[in-house]
Amino acid sequence: MTTYTQLDAWIDAHFVEQVRFLQALIQVPTDTPPGNNAPHAERTFELLAAMGIAAEKHAVPSAEVQAAGLQSITNLVVRRAYGPGGKTIALNAHGDVVPPGEGWTHDPYGGEVVDGQIYGRASAVSKCDFSTFTFAMRALEAVRKPTQGALELLFTYDEEFGGSVGPGWLLNHKLTQPDLMIAAGFSYQVVTAHNGCLQLEVTVHGTMAHAAIPESGVDALQAAVKILNALYAQNTLYQAITSQVEGISHPYLNVGLIEGGTNTNVIPGKVRFKLDRRMIPEENAAEVEATLRELIAQTAAALPGIRVEVRRILLAESMKPLPGNQPLVAAIQKHGGEVFGEPIPAQGTPLYTDVRLFGERGIPGVIYGAGPRSVLESNAKRADEHLALADLRRATKVIARTLADLLGAAN
């Protein structure tokens, strides 16, 4: 048997255990907001310890966590040093996830398995890759432990809010400095580039008044509508801008939250909304933000009695391919093609991820893990998020084989 077939056989033999591990991870909520994620890290630490895997717990100071808009974060690092020479490879998955929302037909924290699918919030994005990466590492060490290089598992909890107190915090404190890295992703493509994301909070101030005498106030909601119309008109223009990166189309803008007013018989004096602007890799983030702020300010300036505040919530830069990612891309494409029985393209994705934080520091990385062909298929961020167990099993094999190649353990 080759190293690859031995790795596959080990993963098959331990797959029930792997699924149970993922179920246990799903069963501890990590809704962000509010972002009370330290309990999940504690549970993950316990589960890893039961497998004989020691993890470092890095609790982020509460002041930093709260400044980022969350409640608690403990990031986990597993280090495996195999020998002198070779590369250090990091595998990063995030445990935080958006709240489940409405419309579920399965318990969002149940980890229920039905017809070969596992259901639950973060089953596909990305608690699944806690298990993918853990069991790929275990398979590698059981079959042919490398004699050089090192491996790190980074389990972090700040992807939804931008990563500054997740992998960004680990990088800033020099708790991880890998040569190459793989971030959680889906199984049918290896992602080498992704969109950036700018999120702004816009507060429109008018003057509250009794609805019986509306002329005594200044309607903040009507003003907000005019600003929103200007933004949506701009969003239409974005469709004419085309990215040259396969898998990425054009920039776009979404307003995901609006709140304001005090009662039905009161002219609203304040309205707040939050917008999400996705940036293609070719765009400059500073220019995008400046243009949006100018558009909002100019629209508000034409509305007497209206004052507008704009606050940046998040700025996640685009991920651009680094030349050094070729060993990762080549290995994943080779083994993905063999395990899945079809070509695994290298392309971009409209999502933004933590991997950009490594790229900004010159660390080549790609996005690959367990999941379907698209976010839509997985119901990520929607009701009944799920993952095909067949994809979990096969992606674990691809990662294990890839690590064997990169760490010199393949024969």
Sequence and secondary structure as in RCSB ss.txt:
>XXXX:A:sequence
MTTYTQLDAWIDAHFVEQVRFLQALIQVPTDTPPGNNAPHAERTFELLAAMGIAAEKHAVPSAEVQAAGLQSITN
LVVRRAYGPGGKTIALNAHGDVVPPGEGWTHDPYGGEVVDGQIYGRASAVSKCDFSTFTFAMRALEAVRKPTQGA
LELLFTYDEEFGGSVGPGWLLNHKLTQPDLMIAAGFSYQVVTAHNGCLQLEVTVHGTMAHAAIPESGVDALQAAV
KILNALYAQNTLYQAITSQVEGISHPYLNVGLIEGGTNTNVIPGKVRFKLDRRMIPEENAAEVEATLRELIAQTA
AALPGIRVEVRRILLAESMKPLPGNQPLVAAIQKHGGEVFGEPIPAQGTPLYTDVRLFGERGIPGVIYGAGPRSV
LESNAKRADEHLALADLRRATKVIARTLADLLGAAN
>XXXX:A:secstr
  HHHHHHHHHHHTHHHHHHHHHHHHTS  BTTTTB HHHHHHHHHHHHHTT   EEEE  HHHHHHTT SB EE
EEEEEEEESSS EEEEEEE  B    S  SS TTT  EETTEEESTTTTTTTHHHHHHHHHHHHHHHHH  SSEE
EEEEEES TTTTSTTTHHHHHHTTS   SEEEE   SS EEEEE EEEEEEEEEE B EETTSGGGSB HHHHHH
HHHHHHHHHHHHHTT   SSTT    EEEEEEEEE S TTEE SEEEEEEEEEE TTS HHHHHHHHHHHHHHHH
HTSTT EEEEEEEEEE  B   GGGHHHHHHHHHHHHHHHSS   EEEESS  THHHHHTTT  EEE  S  SSH
HHHTTTSTT EEEHHHHHHHHHHHHHHHHHHTT   
